[in-house]
Amino acid sequence: MEPQRKTGFVYSPLYLRHLTKAHPERPERLSSIIQYLDEEDILDRLELIEPYPATAAQIALIHEPSYINSIEEAYGKGVRFLDADTQISYESYRAALLAAGGALAGVDAVLDGRVENVFCAVRPPGHHALRNRAMGFCLFNNVAIAAQYAKESYGLSRIFIVDWDDHHGNGTSEAFEADPSVFYFSIHEYPHYPGTGLKSDKGRGAGKGYTKNFPLHAGAGDKEYIAAFQEELLPEISHFQPELILISAGFDAHQDDTLSGMQLTAQGFGKLTRLVCRAAQQSCGGRIVSILEGGYDLSA
């Protein structure tokens, strides 16, 4: 019998050096995860994967070069806020390159067969970042860059992105709205920041029908999310038959999170994960790259 392949885990202490003051997207988000995994002896069961900095050319798979340059130069010009929500510090550009590169390292590990699936504990997060604009705590769109990288470096033609962050991933949706090779599914709180993600938005042009938004009102919890996955998400994965599944894994829909009105529990997130893993086994040999987005209650 072939031995079960491990789950990979991407992390670097450099992610903690993206410093934000009195801000929900703070370094402790990751240090609390590492502490828990260590205390529960989970780290020893994971294949640790070293992230590498994404190159400017790799970031430019999604973002405009002028925008990339502006992020690199911002702190030197005394810029501390890229928008009302998005802070940067001296090391933020390096951390953002490594966050995107962490997602690429996860793609490499899964597609090379080193691990079956991988969780990328990276920051800053990414799914709100637009081609030429930082937004909602996000500098570079890690999951979108990873999807385009998998297409161009590995020749994949069907990639499925599941975004269960409490907030709609407007940057990811925009990046692939006209692209039939990437199916984007978002389940999110609505109306809520950033105000996008209507059910009627299904993509455009050749990508029409390859975007699916499932907005939910505040107060939805395990029952509503699990039903949406079973009735809406899983049939789309089965029909699309992706070669790789990417998860924008935001955990801010947890019932203890202060930036959300949702009521998901840890057990609910576990059920959602198992449903996606089962679908991945049936469609793409279990290949999943999960990339941290939101989630701001340290215990949750």
Helices and strands as residue ranges (DSSP letters): E 7-10, G 13-17, H 28-39, G 43-45, E 47-49, H 56-59, H 65-74, G 75-77, H 92-111, E 117-120, H 142-154, E 159-163, H 170-176, E 182-189, G 205-207, E 211-216, H 222-228, I 229-233, H 234-240, E 244-249, H 266-284, E 288-292
